[in-house]
Each structure stands twice: as C-alpha cells, then as structure tokens.
Amino acid sequence: MNRLQGFAMFAGLLLAGGAFAADAVHYTAPGKAPIDLDTSSLSRTEVKAGAHGDAPSAWQGVNLIDVLRAQGAPVGKELRGKALSDFVRITAADGYQVIFSLGELDPDFGGRKVVLVDRHEGKPLDAKDGPYRIVVPDDSRPARWIHSVTAIELVEASTAEHRKP
C-alpha cells in the first residue's frame, strides 16, 4: 500500500466514524491495547502563547508528559537506556503529523512544555481547531501546534536487537 492509499484509508475511517471518534484522542503504545484517552483525572494547566504574530493568549489543557505518564510511558526515573530513543507521534484528522522525543518532554531532561489543549481563552476549541490541539509555547515557529488531534502514539525507536526486555 502506498502513502496515498494509506491516507485514503485513514480518511475513510474518519468519515465512517471507524478507528477514531471525532471527540476523542486515540492512544497507542507498544504492548498495550489502544484506548481513547480520558484526561479528566489529570491536572489542568494554562499557558500563554501566540502564533503567527498574534498576541499571546490563554490556552488550557493537560501537559502531554502527564498524559504519557498516566498511560505508563517510561518517564522520570524509568526514562533511561534505550527508552531515550522513544518518541511520541501526534496525528491530526487531516493526516498531518509531528513528533516529540520522550527526553525532550520529560522534566528530568529537556522539560519542553507541550500541552494538549481543549480550551482557548476559557472556551472550547472551535470545529476548525478542536476538539483538541497541541500548543508548544516555546517553539519559535508554530508548525508543531497541530490542530484537530485524533491520535497520540508512543513509538519505540531503538532497534530490536538493542532493546532489552
């Protein structure tokens, strides 16, 4: 299957209401069953950030590292060795994808603030941007401010022969 066929299949699933619900973020990780994320039990945060020359405004949601921690990703003291090559791939409804390394996100390493937001200036995101988007306040360019997030995937990047069980 080529890339275009894969995208067409992905789009068909979205339109048919298949693999991804429009109001949910699908989470996958190696060795775990896929789930639709429930962030209601996570601490909420607010960041001030602006994109494309806009004045900074208030975005509310949950820290991506907290989402990963809640799903059992190797963070904190568990983030060592080959797990340092793991990354998170985030996909939008239109197929656009961005990645972040676990080391970049973990407060013990890079500590990059990345927020899965569902509110802007206290209001739910509009249909164009939401219901979820990623906001990275410190990025000089907002190219990783991915909107209409449908999937978050933890990916093991080290080769099999180098990863210990």
Secondary structure, DSSP 8 states (H G I E B T S, - for coil): --HHHHHHHHHHHHHHT-SS-TT--EEE-TTS--EE---TTS-EEEEEE--TT---EEEEEEEHHHHHHHTT---GGG--GGGGG-EEEEEETTS-EEEEEHHHH-TTTT----EEEEEETTEE--TTT-S-EEE-TT-SSGGG---SEEEEEEE--S-GGG---
